[in-house]
Amino acid sequence: MKEISTLAFLLIAALGEISGCYSFWAWLRLGKSIFWIIPGIFALIFFAITLTKVDATNAGRVYAAYGGIYILSSLVWLWLAEGVKPDRWDVLGVAISLIGTVVILFSPHR
């Protein structure tokens, strides 16, 4: 059960981070209104709070493991929000990073 809640918190955090960062991208790179950053700021706060809900004793370990989830979520965003289908190299890269996430999170650390 711990594994499911950990994965859920990491995925929810990734949604907050990606959507929050995208709001700044939209403003600075796509010429959208500066008001796009208001929900972005709230999304980034949500991201930070959600990441603290992961049941782990060390912040650095959570951040490291989160990297794989972030890569996966970024490619899903690329596909669903930006309309660019990930290629085989994207899929290989995310598979490698997710192996790292599992090792970091679920190995018996001392």
Buried (B, 14 or more C-beta within 10 A) or exposed (E): EEEEEBBEBBBBBBBBBBBBBBBBBBBEEEEBEEEBBEEBEBBBEBBEEBBEBBEBEEEEBBBBBBBBBBBBBBBBBBEEEEEEEBEEEBEEBBEEBBEBBEEBBEEEEE
